[in-house]
Structures are given as structure tokens and as C-alpha cells.
Amino acid sequence: MFGLMRRYASRTDVPYLVMCGICSLISIVVLVSVGQSQLGGSNNKASVQLIASLLGIMLAIIASTVDYRTLARAWPLHAVVAWGLVIPTLFLHNFRAGFLTIGYDAGGTSNYSWYRVGGMTFQPTELAKISFVLTLAWHLERVRGKVNRPLNLLGLLVHILLPVLAIHIQGDDGTALVFLGIGAVMLFAGGLSAWLIAGAGVAAVAGGTALLVLKPDILKGYQFKRILAVLDPTDPALADFTYQQNKGSMAIGTGGLTGQGLFNGEHIFVPNAWNDFIFSYLANALGFLGAAAVLLLLFGIAARTLRTAYRSTDALGRYICVGIFAALFLQCVINLGMNLQVLPVIGVTLPFFSAGGSSVVMMYLCVGLVLSVSLHTRRTRGLAEYVD
């Protein structure tokens, strides 16, 4: 057993997995503190996070031993499963069938992207995110060097925009933006022309502005007010929408160098501190040094993901790692922007840290894919050196 573990450790990217595990460990400790100070002493959030993290690490190790090429070629299987779970939530809202609720509105904001099974919730778009990266990487590898041809580009855009539209219909626009960002970054990595990127950017800004002017009701009322809350956080008419972000930025600002401590009970109250605003609570409890350490860990994970992409011996491995890097990076930027009151609240979690069993497990499956690229890249290089 120990020999098998040593052989695995000698071939895989151990520092990468260790950094992810440290993030989870910090998250669990912080969630215990949140439970003591804001949830009446309940450790339920921390317990779920612990179980999900251990399960996720185990699944990451298992996934890393499977060749990523096999996983990409199996796209009909995981695509059917992932999107087969997503599609019912487009039409069924809070539909109860015994102990199962389809299209569960977890946050009270017309976001029907969840399943509720008994007392547990699951968001199928987290699984769909992994399938999306694999299928788009496979698609890009098939048209490698010919991305800018009109028919190929049209097919890729359809591949990206259909999932984005489906998730928008669910009501989860935060996740839809993440999917759109993943697709854009992977297209760029696949060789999309810089001129086309610039043109698409201009067209998106112009089209979005025109759409808001011609059809202002395209945004739900609370979405528009969340945008206004960022532009004018002192407006008393927006107090219900600015309260959470005001508290979050206040918590970050009063953390000082070393913070208020984890278990002293003197933290600034931040609504939903265990989920979207865990960074605010963490910065208040651990201060600038703790917040900086968390950011360095996340930066290290993102940088090592790109390192694995660079070292990959084939385009498919590079595209997979770039897609996972994009998911990690975009979620971090959006979540931190929400906490720092520079972006509106759109329900995007901080990877590894925010409470949520399904999101943690799926994040570790992404880690497993990166480890698979790393491990099988080393095998390929070793074989090539042996043949030479």
C-alpha cells in the first residue's frame, strides 16, 4: 500500500494537490469559526466541507490515474449525464417528487439551478462545467490550426453559447458568465485571431449597451439594483442591496494586519459569510497576512495549472488545463470583486473556500483532470526518452 502511494507521489504533481488541500483545511477552520460566531455554534457547514474535501481529494487521485484522452473521448457519456440533469431545471421550478425537488430555488432570487434531495442540495451545472471543458477541448483539438475558418468558428460559438443560454434560462447568470469566460479563454488558447477577439469585444459592448437601452427589462429588477449598488453604495434607496457588500468591505478593512482572531467572537457580521462572502470573514478574522496567504495559494494553484498546460505534450491536454485555469481564475476574480464592492453580487463562490459540497467535489475533479494531464505527460516523455 505504502509502496503504491510512493510510486504515485513520485509521478504526480504533489505540490499542486497539497496547495489545494491547504486551501480546504483553511476553509474548514474558518467555517468552524463562522459556525461559532454566526450560526449559533453549529458546525454543520464545516462538517459538510470536511466530508466533501476528503471525498474530492480521493476522486481527484482516482481521476488523475485515468488518461485525460479517454475522458475526452467519452464526451457523449458525461455530456448526456451532465446536461440531462441541467435541462429539467429549465422547465421545472421547485417541482417536488417525493424527497426530490427539481429546479430548487436555493437563494430566493429566481435561480432554479439546484436539485434538493432530502436536506441536501446539488447544482448540476458544476458537473456540466467539467463536461463543458472536456468537450470544448476535444472540439478545439479536432479543428486545431483551423479555428478561424468560418464554419469551424461558428460550430465552436454554438458549442459555447448554447450552454450559456441554458444556464441563463435557469436564472444563474453568474455561472453563465463563468461558462462564457471559459469558452472565450479556450478559444484564445486554440488560436482565435486577435482581430476577431477585438471585433467580438467591441460588438459585445455595443450590442449589450443597445440591448439594455432598447429592452431595459432584460435584467431582473434585483439584478439592475445590484449593479446600481456598486455604482452608488451610499444610496439609501438601495440599502437592502448595499448592506451585504458594505458589511463585507467593512470586515476586510477592519481586519488589520493580523485580524481579529478566529474564535474570539468579535467579528463584523457579514450576511452569507460561509458562502459567497467567506473572503470578507476570513480577512476580518486573519487580517491582511491571512488574506494575502489565501490569495498566494490561489495564485499558486492557477499558475501551476498553466504550468501543466505549458508542459503538456499534446493540444488536448493544454486546452483542458487552460479551461480549468479559466474557471478557477474567473471565479476568484468575480468573487473577490463582489467582496471588495467593485463588482455586483452574482452568486459566484470562491473555489475551495466557500461552503458547498457539490462545488468542492467538482473543483477537486477539475484538479484530478490537471493531475491526469501532468501524470500522463510525464509518462509520455518518459516513454519518448526510453525509445530515444
C-alpha positions as CSV (number, residue, x, y, z in Angstrom):
1,M,0.0,0.0,0.0
2,F,2.7,2.5,1.0
3,G,4.8,1.4,-2.0
4,L,1.9,2.2,-4.3
5,M,1.4,5.6,-2.6
6,R,5.1,6.3,-3.0
7,R,5.1,5.4,-6.7
8,Y,2.0,7.6,-7.3
9,A,3.6,10.5,-5.4
10,S,6.8,10.2,-7.5
11,R,4.8,10.6,-10.7
12,T,2.2,13.1,-9.9
13,D,2.2,16.8,-9.1
14,V,2.2,16.6,-5.3
15,P,2.7,20.3,-4.6
16,Y,-0.4,21.1,-6.7
17,L,-2.5,18.7,-4.7
18,V,-1.0,19.9,-1.4
19,M,-1.9,23.5,-2.1
20,C,-5.5,22.5,-2.9
21,G,-5.6,20.6,0.4
22,I,-4.2,23.5,2.4
23,C,-7.0,25.7,0.9
24,S,-9.6,23.2,2.1
25,L,-8.0,23.0,5.5
26,I,-8.2,26.7,6.0
27,S,-11.7,26.8,4.7
28,I,-12.8,24.1,7.2
29,V,-11.2,26.0,10.1
30,V,-12.8,29.3,9.0
31,L,-16.2,27.6,8.7
32,V,-15.9,26.3,12.2
33,S,-15.3,29.9,13.3
34,V,-18.3,31.1,11.2
35,G,-20.5,28.5,12.8
36,Q,-19.4,29.5,16.3
37,S,-19.9,33.3,15.7
38,Q,-22.9,33.4,13.3
39,L,-24.7,30.1,13.3
40,G,-25.3,29.5,16.9
41,G,-22.4,27.1,17.4
42,S,-23.4,24.8,14.6
43,N,-20.6,23.1,12.8
44,N,-22.8,21.7,10.0
45,K,-21.2,23.8,7.3
46,A,-17.7,22.8,8.4
47,S,-18.6,19.1,8.6
48,V,-20.0,19.1,5.1
49,Q,-16.9,20.9,3.8
50,L,-14.7,18.3,5.5
51,I,-16.5,15.4,4.0
52,A,-16.7,17.0,0.6
53,S,-13.0,17.8,0.6
54,L,-11.9,14.3,1.6
55,L,-14.2,12.8,-1.0
56,G,-13.0,15.3,-3.6
57,I,-9.3,14.6,-2.9
58,M,-10.0,10.9,-3.2
59,L,-11.8,11.4,-6.5
60,A,-9.1,13.7,-7.8
61,I,-6.5,11.0,-7.2
62,I,-8.7,8.4,-8.9
63,A,-9.4,10.7,-11.8
64,S,-5.7,11.5,-12.2
65,T,-4.9,7.9,-13.0
66,V,-7.4,7.8,-15.9
67,D,-5.9,9.1,-19.2
68,Y,-7.4,12.5,-19.9
69,R,-7.7,11.5,-23.6
70,T,-10.0,8.7,-22.6
71,L,-12.1,11.1,-20.6
72,A,-12.3,13.5,-23.5
73,R,-13.2,10.7,-26.0
74,A,-16.0,9.7,-23.6
75,W,-17.7,13.1,-24.1
76,P,-21.1,11.6,-25.2
77,L,-21.4,9.8,-21.8
78,H,-20.6,12.7,-19.4
79,A,-22.3,15.3,-21.6
80,V,-25.6,13.3,-21.6
81,V,-25.4,12.8,-17.9
82,A,-24.4,16.4,-17.0
83,W,-26.8,18.2,-19.4
84,G,-29.5,15.6,-18.7
85,L,-29.5,16.8,-15.2
86,V,-29.4,20.5,-16.2
87,I,-32.2,20.5,-18.8
88,P,-35.1,19.6,-16.4
89,T,-34.3,22.7,-14.3
90,L,-35.0,24.9,-17.3
91,F,-38.7,23.9,-17.2
92,L,-39.4,22.6,-13.7
93,H,-39.2,25.1,-10.9
94,N,-39.5,23.9,-7.3
95,F,-41.1,20.7,-8.7
96,R,-41.4,18.2,-5.9
97,A,-41.4,14.4,-6.4
98,G,-41.2,12.8,-3.0
99,F,-37.9,13.7,-1.3
100,L,-36.6,15.2,-4.6
101,T,-37.1,18.8,-5.7
102,I,-36.1,19.7,-9.2
103,G,-35.3,23.3,-10.1
104,Y,-35.0,24.2,-6.4
105,D,-34.6,28.0,-5.8
106,A,-31.9,27.9,-3.2
107,G,-31.3,31.6,-2.8
108,G,-34.8,33.1,-3.3
109,T,-33.6,35.0,-6.4
110,S,-35.4,33.1,-9.2
111,N,-32.2,30.9,-9.6
112,Y,-33.7,27.5,-10.3
113,S,-30.4,25.7,-10.9
114,W,-30.5,23.3,-8.0
115,Y,-31.7,19.9,-7.0
116,R,-32.8,19.3,-3.5
117,V,-32.5,15.7,-2.2
118,G,-33.9,15.5,1.3
119,G,-31.9,18.1,3.2
120,M,-29.1,18.3,0.7
121,T,-28.7,20.4,-2.4
122,F,-26.8,19.7,-5.6
123,Q,-26.1,22.1,-8.5
124,P,-25.7,20.1,-11.8
125,T,-24.0,23.0,-13.6
126,E,-20.9,22.2,-11.5
127,L,-20.8,18.8,-13.2
128,A,-21.7,20.4,-16.6
129,K,-18.7,22.7,-16.2
130,I,-16.3,19.8,-16.2
131,S,-18.0,18.2,-19.2
132,F,-18.0,21.6,-21.0
133,V,-14.2,21.9,-20.6
134,L,-13.6,18.4,-21.8
135,T,-16.0,18.6,-24.8
136,L,-14.8,22.1,-25.9
137,A,-11.1,20.9,-25.5
138,W,-12.0,17.9,-27.7
139,H,-13.7,20.1,-30.2
140,L,-10.7,22.6,-30.4
141,E,-8.3,19.7,-30.8
142,R,-10.4,18.4,-33.7
143,V,-10.1,21.8,-35.6
144,R,-6.6,22.6,-34.4
145,G,-5.0,25.2,-36.7
146,K,-8.3,25.9,-38.4
147,V,-10.2,27.7,-35.7
148,N,-10.6,30.9,-37.7
149,R,-12.4,29.2,-40.6
150,P,-16.0,30.5,-40.6
151,L,-17.7,27.1,-40.3
152,N,-15.3,25.9,-37.6
153,L,-15.7,29.1,-35.7
154,L,-19.5,29.0,-36.0
155,G,-19.5,25.5,-34.6
156,L,-17.3,26.5,-31.7
157,L,-19.5,29.5,-30.9
158,V,-22.6,27.3,-30.9
159,H,-20.8,24.9,-28.6
160,I,-20.1,27.8,-26.2
161,L,-23.3,29.8,-26.4
162,L,-25.9,27.0,-26.1
163,P,-24.7,26.1,-22.5
164,V,-24.5,29.8,-21.6
165,L,-28.1,30.3,-22.8
166,A,-29.3,27.2,-21.0
167,I,-27.8,28.4,-17.7
168,H,-29.2,31.9,-18.2
169,I,-32.7,30.4,-18.6
170,Q,-32.1,28.6,-15.2
171,G,-31.6,32.1,-13.7
172,D,-28.0,31.5,-12.7
173,D,-26.3,34.4,-14.7
174,G,-23.2,34.3,-12.5
175,T,-22.4,30.8,-13.7
176,A,-23.4,31.7,-17.2
177,L,-20.8,34.4,-17.2
178,V,-18.2,31.9,-16.0
179,F,-19.0,29.5,-18.8
180,L,-18.8,32.3,-21.3
181,G,-15.4,33.3,-19.9
182,I,-14.1,29.7,-20.0
183,G,-15.2,29.5,-23.6
184,A,-13.5,32.8,-24.6
185,V,-10.2,31.9,-22.9
186,M,-10.2,28.4,-24.5
187,L,-10.9,29.9,-27.9
188,F,-8.0,32.3,-27.5
189,A,-5.7,29.3,-26.5
190,G,-7.0,27.5,-29.6
191,G,-5.6,30.2,-31.9
192,L,-8.6,32.6,-32.4
193,S,-7.4,35.6,-34.4
194,A,-6.7,38.7,-32.3
195,W,-8.6,40.8,-34.8
196,L,-11.7,38.6,-34.3
197,I,-11.3,38.9,-30.5
198,A,-11.1,42.7,-30.7
199,G,-14.1,42.8,-33.0
200,A,-16.1,40.5,-30.8
201,G,-15.3,42.6,-27.8
202,V,-16.4,45.8,-29.5
203,A,-19.6,44.1,-30.8
204,A,-20.4,42.7,-27.3
205,V,-20.1,46.1,-25.6
206,A,-22.1,47.9,-28.4
207,G,-24.7,45.1,-28.5
208,G,-25.1,44.9,-24.8
209,T,-25.5,48.6,-24.4
210,A,-28.1,48.8,-27.2
211,L,-30.0,45.8,-25.7
212,L,-30.1,47.5,-22.3
213,V,-31.3,50.7,-23.9
214,L,-33.9,49.1,-26.1
215,K,-35.1,46.5,-23.6
216,P,-34.1,47.5,-20.1
217,D,-36.3,44.9,-18.6
218,I,-34.0,42.2,-19.8
219,L,-32.3,42.4,-16.4
220,K,-34.4,41.3,-13.4
221,G,-35.2,44.1,-11.0
222,Y,-32.8,42.8,-8.3
223,Q,-30.0,42.4,-10.9
224,F,-30.3,46.0,-12.0
225,K,-30.3,47.2,-8.4
226,R,-27.2,45.2,-7.6
227,I,-25.4,47.0,-10.4
228,L,-26.6,50.3,-9.1
229,A,-25.5,49.3,-5.6
230,V,-21.9,49.1,-6.8
231,L,-22.1,52.4,-8.6
232,D,-23.6,54.2,-5.7
233,P,-23.2,52.2,-2.4
234,T,-24.3,55.1,-0.3
235,D,-27.8,55.5,-1.9
236,P,-30.3,54.9,0.9
237,A,-32.9,53.7,-1.6
238,L,-30.5,50.7,-2.3
239,A,-29.9,49.9,1.3
240,D,-31.3,46.4,1.0
241,F,-28.8,45.7,-1.8
242,T,-25.8,47.5,-0.5
243,Y,-26.0,46.1,3.1
244,Q,-24.1,42.8,2.4
245,Q,-21.3,44.4,0.3
246,N,-20.9,47.3,2.8
247,K,-20.5,44.9,5.6
248,G,-18.1,42.8,3.6
249,S,-15.9,45.7,2.6
250,M,-16.0,46.9,6.3
251,A,-15.0,43.5,7.5
252,I,-12.0,43.4,5.2
253,G,-11.0,47.0,6.1
254,T,-11.1,46.4,9.8
255,G,-9.1,43.2,9.8
256,G,-5.8,45.0,10.2
257,L,-2.5,43.2,9.8
258,T,-3.2,40.0,11.8
259,G,-7.0,40.1,12.1
260,Q,-9.5,39.8,15.0
261,G,-8.7,36.1,15.5
262,L,-10.8,33.1,14.6
263,F,-12.7,32.3,17.7
264,N,-13.0,35.4,19.8
265,G,-16.5,36.3,18.7
266,E,-15.7,40.0,17.8
267,H,-16.1,39.7,14.1
268,I,-18.2,42.1,12.0
269,F,-21.4,40.4,10.9
270,V,-21.4,39.7,7.1
271,P,-24.5,38.0,5.7
272,N,-23.8,34.7,4.0
273,A,-20.3,34.7,5.4
274,W,-19.9,31.0,4.9
275,N,-20.5,31.1,1.2
276,D,-20.1,34.0,-1.3
277,F,-18.6,36.3,1.4
278,I,-16.2,33.9,3.1
279,F,-13.2,36.0,2.0
280,S,-14.6,39.0,3.9
281,Y,-15.0,37.0,7.1
282,L,-11.5,35.4,6.5
283,A,-9.9,38.8,6.0
284,N,-11.6,40.1,9.2
285,A,-10.5,37.1,11.2
286,L,-7.0,36.6,9.8
287,G,-6.2,40.1,8.7
288,F,-4.0,41.2,5.7
289,L,-1.5,38.4,6.3
290,G,-4.1,35.7,6.2
291,A,-5.9,37.2,3.2
292,A,-2.6,37.5,1.4
293,A,-1.7,33.9,2.2
294,V,-5.1,32.8,0.7
295,L,-4.5,34.8,-2.4
296,L,-1.0,33.4,-2.8
297,L,-2.3,29.9,-2.5
298,L,-5.0,30.5,-5.2
299,F,-2.4,32.2,-7.4
300,G,-0.1,29.3,-7.0
301,I,-2.8,26.8,-7.9
302,A,-3.7,28.8,-11.0
303,A,-0.1,29.3,-12.0
304,R,0.7,25.6,-11.6
305,T,-2.4,24.7,-13.8
306,L,-0.9,26.9,-16.5
307,R,2.5,25.3,-16.0
308,T,0.9,21.9,-16.6
309,A,-0.7,23.2,-19.8
310,Y,2.6,24.5,-21.0
311,R,4.3,21.2,-20.3
312,S,1.6,19.1,-22.0
313,T,2.8,17.0,-24.9
314,D,-0.5,17.5,-26.9
315,A,-3.0,20.2,-27.6
316,L,-5.9,18.4,-25.9
317,G,-4.1,18.4,-22.5
318,R,-3.2,22.1,-23.0
319,Y,-6.8,23.0,-23.7
320,I,-8.2,21.1,-20.7
321,C,-5.7,22.8,-18.4
322,V,-6.4,26.2,-19.9
323,G,-10.2,25.7,-19.4
324,I,-9.7,24.7,-15.8
325,F,-7.4,27.6,-15.2
326,A,-10.1,29.9,-16.7
327,A,-12.8,28.5,-14.4
328,L,-10.6,28.9,-11.3
329,F,-9.3,32.4,-12.3
330,L,-12.7,33.8,-13.3
331,Q,-14.4,32.6,-10.2
332,C,-11.7,34.1,-8.0
333,V,-11.8,37.4,-9.7
334,I,-15.6,37.7,-9.7
335,N,-15.9,36.5,-6.1
336,L,-13.2,38.9,-4.8
337,G,-14.7,41.7,-6.8
338,M,-18.0,41.1,-5.0
339,N,-16.3,41.1,-1.6
340,L,-14.4,44.3,-2.4
341,Q,-17.5,46.0,-3.7
342,V,-16.2,46.6,-7.2
343,L,-18.5,44.0,-8.9
344,P,-22.2,43.3,-8.3
345,V,-23.2,40.3,-6.3
346,I,-23.9,37.5,-8.8
347,G,-23.6,34.3,-6.6
348,V,-20.2,33.1,-7.7
349,T,-18.3,31.1,-5.0
350,L,-14.6,31.3,-4.0
351,P,-13.0,28.0,-5.1
352,F,-12.1,25.6,-2.3
353,F,-13.2,28.1,0.4
354,S,-16.9,28.8,0.0
355,A,-19.1,26.2,1.7
356,G,-20.9,23.8,-0.6
357,G,-20.4,20.1,-1.0
358,S,-21.1,19.8,-4.8
359,S,-18.9,22.8,-5.7
360,V,-16.0,21.4,-3.6
361,V,-16.2,17.9,-5.1
362,M,-16.4,19.2,-8.6
363,M,-13.5,21.5,-8.1
364,Y,-11.4,18.6,-7.0
365,L,-12.5,16.6,-10.1
366,C,-11.1,19.6,-12.1
367,V,-7.9,19.2,-10.0
368,G,-7.9,15.5,-11.0
369,L,-8.0,16.4,-14.7
370,V,-5.0,18.7,-14.3
371,L,-3.2,15.9,-12.4
372,S,-4.1,13.5,-15.2
373,V,-2.5,15.7,-17.8
374,S,0.6,16.1,-15.6
375,L,0.9,12.4,-14.8
376,H,0.3,11.2,-18.4
377,T,2.6,13.9,-19.8
378,R,5.4,12.5,-17.7
379,R,4.7,9.0,-18.8
380,T,4.7,10.1,-22.5
381,R,8.0,12.0,-22.0
382,G,9.5,9.0,-20.2
383,L,8.5,6.6,-23.0
384,A,9.9,9.0,-25.6
385,E,13.2,9.2,-23.7
386,Y,13.3,5.4,-23.4
387,V,12.7,5.0,-27.2
388,D,15.4,7.5,-28.0
